[in-house]
Amino acid sequence: MLKMPSVAEQNKVPFWLVLVLGISYVILGLLLLFQPLLTTLFIVLYIGASWLISGIADVISLFRSRERWFLTLLSGVIGIWAGLAVLSQPLLGGVIVATFYIIMLGITGIFMGGVRVVQAFQGGGIGVGIWGVLTIVLSFLILSSPLAGVVVLPFVFGITALVGGIITIVGAFIGRK
């Protein structure tokens, strides 16, 4: 029987590194499930700090290279502004960032659902069509109340991280020789 190589084998990633990644996902998932506000606040502060540092680095990079100077300057200014805004008001920043994410998720869901409905009419089957309609309906529900989605988002990410971490850990052991 043909054995498919695991991702770790294909990319020559060390076993321990895949294991650490899986364990970190599990820890993040548990933190998001059992301490959602504190963990979300930490993540938002991290995002704000990374935007600020990235913006400063973009502006500093203009002293080394003038290539695409306008886009680099624009990126730097927006990064600094967004980082300072989020760091100065982390709770409000968290709500705004999460609400924006929920809105993007809803818009993407409508688009993806529409693609599935079209696929169903092109021979994809009734299951694909039902899945597409369901995706569109759920996306409109998300868009109808993005703030409700913000409340649920840490739990959704927590479950996703927990399950993804467990799968990564199991995959690390299965891929190990």
C-alpha positions in Angstrom: 0.0 0.0 0.0 1.2 3.5 -0.8 2.0 5.5 2.3 1.5 9.2 2.0 4.2 11.2 3.8 3.0 13.5 6.6 3.4 17.3 6.4 6.4 17.0 8.8 8.1 14.4 6.5 7.4 16.4 3.3 8.8 19.6 4.8 11.5 18.0 6.9 10.1 19.7 10.0 11.5 18.2 13.3 9.0 16.1 15.3 9.5 18.2 18.4 8.7 21.4 16.6 5.4 20.0 15.3 4.7 18.8 18.9 5.4 22.2 20.4 3.1 23.8 17.8 0.3 21.4 18.7 0.8 21.9 22.4 0.7 25.7 21.9 -2.5 25.4 20.0 -4.1 23.3 22.8 -2.9 25.9 25.4 -4.3 28.8 23.4 -7.6 26.9 22.8 -8.0 26.2 26.5 -7.2 29.8 27.5 -9.7 31.1 25.0 -12.4 28.7 26.3 -11.7 29.3 30.0 -10.4 32.9 30.1 -11.9 34.4 26.9 -11.8 38.1 27.9 -8.3 38.0 29.4 -6.9 36.0 26.5 -8.6 38.1 23.9 -7.3 41.3 25.6 -3.8 39.8 25.5 -4.1 38.9 21.8 -5.4 42.4 21.0 -2.5 44.0 22.9 -0.1 41.8 21.0 -1.7 42.8 17.6 -1.5 46.5 18.6 2.1 46.2 19.6 3.0 44.4 16.4 1.2 47.0 14.3 3.1 49.8 16.1 6.5 48.1 15.7 5.8 47.2 12.1 4.8 50.8 11.3 7.9 52.2 13.0 10.0 49.6 11.1 8.4 50.7 7.8 9.1 54.4 8.4 12.7 53.6 9.4 13.2 51.4 6.3 12.7 54.6 4.2 16.2 55.7 5.3 17.7 52.6 3.7 15.6 52.3 0.5 13.4 54.7 -1.3 11.7 52.0 -3.4 7.9 52.2 -3.2 8.4 55.1 -0.8 4.8 56.2 -0.8 3.3 52.8 -0.1 6.0 52.1 2.6 5.3 55.5 4.2 1.5 54.9 4.0 1.9 51.5 5.6 4.1 52.8 8.3 1.8 55.7 9.2 -1.3 53.4 9.2 0.6 50.8 11.3 1.7 53.4 13.9 -1.7 54.9 14.0 -3.5 51.6 14.3 -1.0 50.3 16.9 -1.3 53.4 19.1 -5.1 53.4 18.8 -5.4 49.7 19.8 -2.8 50.1 22.6 -4.4 53.2 24.1 -7.9 51.7 24.1 -7.4 47.9 24.1 -11.0 47.0 25.0 -12.5 49.2 22.3 -9.7 48.1 19.9 -10.6 44.5 20.6 -14.2 45.1 19.8 -13.4 47.0 16.7 -10.9 44.5 15.4 -13.2 41.6 16.2 -16.2 43.3 14.7 -14.3 44.0 11.5 -13.2 40.4 11.4 -16.8 39.2 11.9 -18.0 41.5 9.0 -15.2 40.2 6.7 -16.2 36.6 7.7 -19.8 37.3 6.9 -19.0 38.8 3.5 -16.6 36.0 2.7 -19.3 33.5 3.7 -21.9 35.0 1.4 -19.4 34.9 -1.5 -18.4 31.3 -0.7 -22.0 30.2 -0.3 -22.8 31.7 -3.7 -19.9 29.9 -5.3 -21.3 26.6 -3.8 -24.8 27.3 -5.1 -23.4 27.9 -8.6 -21.3 24.7 -8.3 -24.5 22.8 -7.4 -26.2 24.0 -10.6 -23.1 23.0 -12.6 -23.4 19.4 -11.4 -21.9 19.5 -7.9 -25.0 17.9 -6.4 -27.7 18.9 -4.0 -25.5 18.6 -1.0 -23.2 21.3 -2.3 -26.2 23.5 -3.0 -27.7 23.0 0.5 -24.3 23.7 2.0 -24.1 26.9 -0.1 -27.5 28.1 1.0 -26.8 27.3 4.6 -23.5 29.2 4.4 -25.3 32.3 2.9 -28.0 32.2 5.6 -25.5 31.9 8.4 -23.4 34.7 6.9 -26.4 37.0 6.9 -27.1 36.1 10.5 -23.5 36.9 11.4 -23.8 40.3 9.5 -27.1 41.1 11.2 -25.5 41.2 14.6 -21.7 41.5 14.4 -21.4 42.4 18.1 -23.0 39.1 19.0 -20.4 37.4 16.9 -17.7 39.2 18.7 -18.9 37.7 22.0 -18.8 34.2 20.5 -15.6 34.6 18.6 -13.2 33.7 21.4 -15.1 30.4 21.9 -15.1 29.6 18.2 -11.4 30.3 18.0 -10.8 28.4 21.3 -12.5 25.2 20.0 -10.8 25.6 16.6 -7.4 25.9 18.3 -8.0 23.1 20.7 -9.1 20.7 18.0 -6.4 21.8 15.6 -3.8 21.4 18.4 -5.0 17.8 19.1 -4.9 17.0 15.4 -1.4 18.5 15.1 -0.1 16.5 18.1 -1.6 13.2 16.8 -0.2 14.0 13.4 3.2 14.6 14.9 3.2 11.1 16.4 1.7 9.4 13.3 4.3 11.1 11.1 7.2 10.2 13.4 9.3 7.3 12.3 
